[in-house]
């Protein structure tokens, strides 16, 4: 471990926390007491979706924007913690850590998954779970001894059930069936024509495969599914009910791995899919409660980005104590 020079390289007690997902990146700058001084945003940071260099660039931009909002300099940051989607592989974490450290000139940089910072934001290190349903989906939890378990997080090809991209894909399948006469009519059809700029329904099959229609674009259609479901569309409601059951199944897998069935514990939630409210949470708990009757939904104690900044401060304090 190299000696830390607290008088140079800007190690002056500000901390950066980054939450990087498949659609956007959110960064905060905090002081040593965890107070947010500035926030910034950037593009997608999942290296599996956008590549390492674009991921690093978007993370760096978000941190710079947060510094600008705080009227502080990069050189004042003591430590950075990044929670990034798609970094289960250690080599991705190592490369991102090195590149971010090079660009920011901050030596204390940690890279973990976005699920890990969301868990800390939901529980602040206590026993519990968090379900993440943004562009993708994943559930992570920990028991009283700090043992961690994960379910989901497999991305758009093998997973993302209950996430925005999964909901968007299910909506497009329902629209295709309705158009063919294989399924019931739905108000989603007209909205999809507008959202994907197809002009008319017959062109939708071309528009959704256009080069610019990536996973994030498909995930963005989920908000229209929520809107139509709120208005009473039966097909959209079924899609959200299925999404909730999938998220509940991921939570049950984590609960069983951690042997929490008989415990009372909180389940936090993070991600735009939860804007659907009871349309998603009711079906989640229909799956969870038969397995863990005392599990209960809570609002996260802090945002994932601020949770990352708190973890950065904790990691830096641990280094300076050594």
C-alpha positions, 0 to 999 in steps of 0.5 A, spaced: 500 500 500 503 506 497 503 512 502 498 517 502 500 524 501 494 528 504 497 535 502 498 533 495 494 530 489 487 534 492 486 529 498 482 534 502 476 530 504 471 531 498 468 524 496 465 522 489 459 517 488 457 514 481 451 510 479 452 508 472 446 504 469 444 502 462 441 508 460 444 514 464 450 515 470 448 519 476 454 522 480 454 526 487 460 530 490 459 530 498 463 532 504 466 528 509 459 528 513 455 525 507 452 532 505 451 532 497 454 539 495 453 537 487 450 532 482 451 531 475 449 526 470 452 523 464 450 517 458 450 510 459 456 506 463 454 499 462 461 497 459 457 491 456 452 495 452 457 501 450 464 499 451 469 500 456 472 507 453 465 510 452 463 507 459 469 511 462 468 517 458 460 518 461 463 516 468 468 522 468 463 527 465 458 525 470 463 526 476 466 533 472 458 535 472 457 534 479 464 538 481 461 544 476 455 544 480 458 544 487 463 549 484 469 544 486 475 542 483 476 534 481 483 535 485 479 536 491 476 529 491 479 524 496 476 518 493 471 515 488 466 509 489 463 507 482 457 502 482 456 500 475 452 495 471 455 490 467 461 489 472 461 482 475 467 480 471 473 482 475 477 484 469 472 490 467 472 492 474 480 493 474 480 496 467 475 501 469 478 503 476 485 504 473 482 508 467 478 513 472 484 514 477 488 516 471 483 521 468 481 524 475 488 523 478 484 520 484 488 514 487 483 511 491 478 509 486 473 503 487 468 500 482 463 495 484 456 493 481 450 498 481 447 493 485 452 493 491 451 501 492 443 500 491 443 495 497 447 499 501 443 505 500 437 501 501 439 498 508 446 502 510 449 495 511 443 492 515 440 486 514 435 486 508 434 486 500 433 491 494 430 490 488 433 494 482 428 495 476 431 500 471 433 498 464 435 492 467 433 488 473 437 484 479 435 483 486 441 483 492 441 482 499 445 481 505 443 477 512 445 479 519 452 476 518 454 480 512 453 474 507 451 477 500 446 473 495 444 476 488 439 473 483 438 476 476 442 481 473 443 477 466 442 482 461 437 483 455 438 476 452 438 472 458 434 476 463 432 483 465 425 480 467 421 486 470 426 491 468 424 496 463 427 493 457 423 486 459 417 490 460 418 494 453 420 487 449 413 484 452 409 490 450 412 489 443 410 482 443 403 483 445 402 489 440 405 484 434 400 479 437 394 484 437 396 486 430 396 479 427 389 477 431 393 472 435 392 477 441 387 482 444 387 489 442 391 494 446 392 502 447 399 500 447 399 499 439 398 507 437 403 509 443 408 504 440 407 507 433 408 514 435 414 512 440 418 508 435 416 513 429 413 508 425 408 512 422 403 507 422 402 500 425 404 496 419 411 499 419 413 498 426 416 491 425 421 495 421 422 501 426 424 497 432 429 494 428 432 500 426 440 501 428 438 507 433 433 502 437 438 499 442 436 496 449 435 503 452 430 505 447 426 499 448 426 500 456 424 507 455 417 504 452 416 501 459 413 508 461 408 508 456 406 501 459 405 504 466 401 510 463 396 505 459 396 500 465 394 506 470 388 508 465 386 501 465 388 497 459 388 490 461 394 488 456 398 493 459 396 491 466 398 483 465 405 485 463 406 489 469 403 484 473 408 479 470 414 483 471 412 484 478 412 476 479 418 476 476 421 481 480 418 477 486 421 471 484 428 474 484 427 476 491 425 469 493 431 466 490 435 471 494 431 470 501 432 462 500 439 463 499 440 467 505 435 463 509 431 469 511 424 466 510 422 467 518 425 473 519 423 480 519 427 485 514 426 491 509 426 490 501 428 497 498 426 498 491 430 502 486 429 504 478 424 507 474 419 501 473 417 502 481 413 509 478 408 504 477 407 503 484 402 498 486 401 495 479 408 493 480 409 492 488 402 488 489 404 483 484 411 482 487 409 481 494 404 476 492 410 472 490 414 474 496 409 473 502 408 466 502 415 465 503 417 470 507 411 473 511 414 479 515 418 482 509 416 489 508 417 494 502 421 500 504 423 507 501 431 507 500 435 510 506 439 514 501 440 514 493 445 509 490 450 515 488 450 518 495 451 511 498 457 510 493 459 516 496 458 514 503 462 508 501 468 512 498 468 516 505 468 509 509 474 506 504 478 512 504 478 513 512 480 505 512 486 507 508 488 513 512 487 509 519 492 504 516 
